[in-house]
Amino acid sequence: MSELLVYKASAGSGKTFTLAVEYIKLLIANPRAYRQILAVTFTNKATAEMKERILSQLYGIQTGDKDSEAYLGRIKEDTGKSEPEIRKAAGVALGFMLHDYSRFRVETIDSFFQSVMRNLARELELSPNLNIELNNTEVLSDAVDSMIEKLIPTSPVLAWLLDYIDERIADDKRWNVSDEVKSFGRNIFDEGYIEKGESLRQRLRNPDVIKEYRKQLKALEAEVLEQMKGFYDHFEEELDGHALVAEDLKNGSRGIGSYFRKLNNGNLGNDIRNTTVEKCLEDAKHWATKTSSRHADIVALAESSLMQILEEAEALRSKNNLLLNSCRLSLQHLNKVQLLANIDEEVRRLNYDNNRFLLSDTNALLHQLVKDGDSSFVFEKIGTNIRNVMIDEFQDTSRMQWGNFKLLLLEGLSQGANSLIVGDVKQSIYRWRNGDWGILNSLNERIDHFPIEVKTLKTNRRSETNIIRFNNQLFTAAANYLNGVYKQQLGNDCEELQKAYADVAQESPRSSEKGYVKVSFLEPDEEHDYIEQTLIALGEEVTHLQETGVRLNDITILVRKNKSIPRIADYFDKELHCKVVSDEAFRLDASLAICMMMDALRYLSDEKNPIACAQLATSYQNEILQKEIGWNELLLLPTVNYLPSTFTERLKELRLMPLYELLEELFSLFEMNRIQEQDAYLFAFFDAVTDYLQSNSSELDAFIRYWDDILCSKTIPSGEVEGIRIFSIHKSKGLEFHTVLLPFCDWKMENETNNQLVWCVPPQAPFNALDILPINYSTQMAESIYGDEYLKERLQLWVDNLNLLYVAFTRAGKNLIIWSRKGQRGTMSELLTNSLPVVAQQEAVEWDEELYEQGELCASEEEKVKETTNKLVRKPDKLPIRMESIRPDIEFRQSNRSADFIQGTEEEDSDDRFINRGRMLHTLFSAIDTADDIDSAIERLLFEGVISTREKEAEIRELVQKAFSSPEIQDWYSGTWTCSMSVPLYIRRKECCKHAVRTV
């Protein structure tokens, strides 16, 4: 019986090797099997790598290449075939695939679903040539702007916006809500909203739904608050009736009176039931101090009424606290929720008008289609018969993607073909892209009625033994610590977390115990804050690494947040004079030449833009002409004097040029070829401009906006540049480094931002009048009807952040060095502080709460040039290239003889040649007012193609000169006569025409 094979591949365990082996095994069994295999990855880079690996190893196996021996041995072991059989089948399969390459399907998940969508265009009523839009943010921004522009005084959307503005002003926040609405509008692309929000979207078509919902919840909130305030009033009345005040009771204002004041203020949280409240519920004696002059009166009053008031308040407080929190959480985003349906509708309308389809919509549309219809019909539209499915990086698959793939996978299993899934829950760090590690975590024994075989790849070939052992022990201890916190609060184990990290322990293939690990905990002092302390420690460590023999190229700094990158790079540049290489350095806006071109475009778009003009002039004078012009000197003369005269004299002409040609012209006019190391940026920029012009006009302002919003942040490949590398942890996934430095290892275990939303289904009335609501993640959720959703989200956040730590720690091959903040609760610092003692005890290493250190630093090794006989894996030779702009000699000239050309008729042989000649002369003389206009009029006819050859031009000039040799005609065109064109003339018979009128 066919089965689903699941490989759980921890970091460095040879996932790509395993995938390639499994693919090649199918080809050895059937050399044409590639036609029925679909291999899916998540990035274009991974797709290219997988294709190259499969083809190169087929070639290596066929030719007996030594680098393919591991593949050959594994395939021989698994298939039981002889070596000659495998080599022959590999060669046959390689030949078939190279001559039928389009059916070799290794592709990204998005490209696969796009191919399905295009084949279903007719059924989905989509245009077959629709444009796929990748940028949701730009589309959303346009939709919100369009929605706001169309508002009229009677529009309900305007009323909702005004309510939202009033609410923000009341909360002392800014009234300009456009950015806030756009930010919240991103939820229309969230799978949580898409999956559960259809009925909500239907309800929101009624403009009164939100109004009624708010009214109902506000009434419930007021009722709860009034009820709890009643206990405070009753308490005060009792005291007042006996000539007492709250300060007369035990502990004065901090005593039991504080409890009732909190009830009056609407604070009903569980934290207000403190030790004082517990004691006052137990015994009336705890209501009064022993030294009080009215001790007996207070105790008697407590026994007769106060204790009963407290008991009744406590009996209702917990229930009312649940209702109050639920009301407040549910009401928090109502003003924005009612806008979502309108934003969604506007996005769809703009997409339809622009023949555009959002890539993010593909999964949802297919999900709905396969859920409602015949799934086999959907996948038959691909035009191929897929039997074997292989999915890489499965931990990053979303629920909708899995729903779509599951049907295809089950179809293959039902035909007797095995399928394969590879992933690692511990490396799931893209939940913000809708990735769901719970899918892989829940694949156990069966999928429908087909068996699942789970295999774990245990050997880590990336890291040294000490690092592997450290990570094994640390993450086992960390998972146990989090499970202990969970169990202490809820009384049972967190099974999902335990299962996710059950396979964390890896084995090392090395016999020697090498590798270095150091974890330091820093705290601010009087001279330096925590960030400064970290930067200083980071700089000192880099200096020490270099002294120990570690090359700069072998050092990589990983950070949790991109905003840390500029500060680290700036510190290294100014304090250590050490180059840091990051994506920021390879953005297009890091190129001087490109920035100059954009400043020139801004100046051409608006001559009154002094900043663009000044920046352009300064860059030209200082960077290209090397004149070192200062700002003071620049202010002495008009700024345009510092620009090339060939630019300033041609402003009008340049504005009329197409965008691409204009940029090339600017490159030449400003001699940008003199700027060094700009070529890679320029090639990428001009390619991006070409792509932009495929679906946009050459209008300057629109392109400048596109540059500011999107294109400026595009990066180019960094190549082999000397310097320390710096990445975000997210971008480092899948990579390995000799030495990893991890500063600021103190991010929060739960929400890193304060505006994280969870889409919740209200479980009870009256809250379930709306089907789904966005709730701000906070501890307040735990004391509301959304408590279960809170626990689910907290677990997700724990795993998300623990996984980030795992990905960062497992990038290191030789050395791993970490800095965290001492005594920081609720962060990675707390997790490390509680996990490292366990590791230290197991490793018999000293632990003093500030430093953990194990092993010895590993120096860089000499780079060995790896020679291979496999033609398909040889690296190409690198050749230098230069950007040059060459003006073509070709001149564009329009031809008006297209009809004659199509008919094959020469002008001299045309029956209408005399008529055409008369028309041309009519056109020419109508453009002449004085003799000075002759040359420009003829040039215009040449440009328009009316005069088609230079011979014809000479003939026309001769004819005009002959006409103008007549004194009478010269008088007509002297400028003293009035010129009228194509007007009727009425002349009296008996009078001569002496009027100063000339007609053409």
RAJO-V609462 format. One record per run of one state. SS is the DSSP state (helix for helix, strand for strand, loop for the rest). FROM is the first residue (numbers start at 1). LEN is the number of residues. If there is no record, write none. Layout:
[[SS:FROM:LEN] [SS:FROM:LEN]]
This chain:
[[loop:1:2] [strand:3:7] [loop:10:5] [helix:15:15] [loop:30:3] [helix:33:4] [strand:37:5] [loop:42:2] [helix:44:20] [loop:64:2] [helix:66:14] [loop:80:3] [helix:83:17] [loop:100:1] [helix:101:3] [loop:104:2] [strand:106:3] [helix:109:11] [loop:120:11] [strand:131:3] [loop:134:2] [helix:136:14] [loop:150:6] [helix:156:15] [loop:171:7] [helix:178:12] [loop:190:1] [helix:191:6] [loop:197:1] [helix:198:6] [loop:204:5] [helix:209:33] [loop:242:4] [helix:246:3] [loop:249:3] [helix:252:3] [loop:255:1] [helix:256:9] [loop:265:5] [helix:270:3] [loop:273:2] [helix:275:8] [loop:283:1] [helix:284:4] [loop:288:7] [helix:295:37] [loop:332:2] [helix:334:20] [loop:354:2] [strand:356:3] [loop:359:2] [helix:361:12] [loop:373:2] [helix:375:6] [loop:381:7] [strand:388:4] [loop:392:2] [helix:394:3] [loop:397:2] [helix:399:16] [loop:415:4] [strand:419:5] [loop:424:1] [helix:425:3] [loop:428:3] [helix:431:3] [loop:434:3] [helix:437:5] [loop:442:4] [strand:446:2] [loop:448:2] [strand:450:8] [loop:458:1] [strand:459:2] [loop:461:4] [helix:465:26] [loop:491:4] [helix:495:6] [loop:501:6] [strand:507:2] [loop:509:7] [strand:516:7] [loop:523:7] [helix:530:19] [loop:549:3] [helix:552:3] [strand:555:5] [loop:560:3] [helix:563:14] [loop:577:3] [strand:580:2] [loop:582:1] [helix:583:4] [strand:587:1] [helix:588:3] [loop:591:1] [helix:592:14] [loop:606:4] [helix:610:15] [loop:625:6] [helix:631:4] [loop:635:4] [helix:639:4] [loop:643:2] [helix:645:4] [loop:649:2] [helix:651:5] [loop:656:3] [helix:659:11] [loop:670:2] [helix:672:3] [loop:675:4] [helix:679:15] [loop:694:6] [helix:700:10] [loop:710:1] [helix:711:3] [loop:714:1] [strand:715:1] [loop:716:8] [strand:724:5] [helix:729:4] [loop:733:4] [strand:737:6] [loop:743:5] [strand:748:1] [loop:749:8] [strand:757:4] [loop:761:6] [helix:767:3] [loop:770:3] [strand:773:4] [loop:777:2] [helix:779:5] [loop:784:3] [helix:787:23] [loop:810:2] [strand:812:10] [loop:822:5] [strand:827:1] [helix:828:16] [loop:844:7] [strand:851:5] [loop:856:15] [helix:871:3] [loop:874:24] [helix:898:6] [loop:904:3] [helix:907:3] [loop:910:3] [helix:913:14] [loop:927:4] [helix:931:14] [loop:945:5] [helix:950:15] [loop:965:2] [helix:967:6] [loop:973:5] [strand:978:3] [loop:981:16] [strand:997:3] [loop:1000:1]]
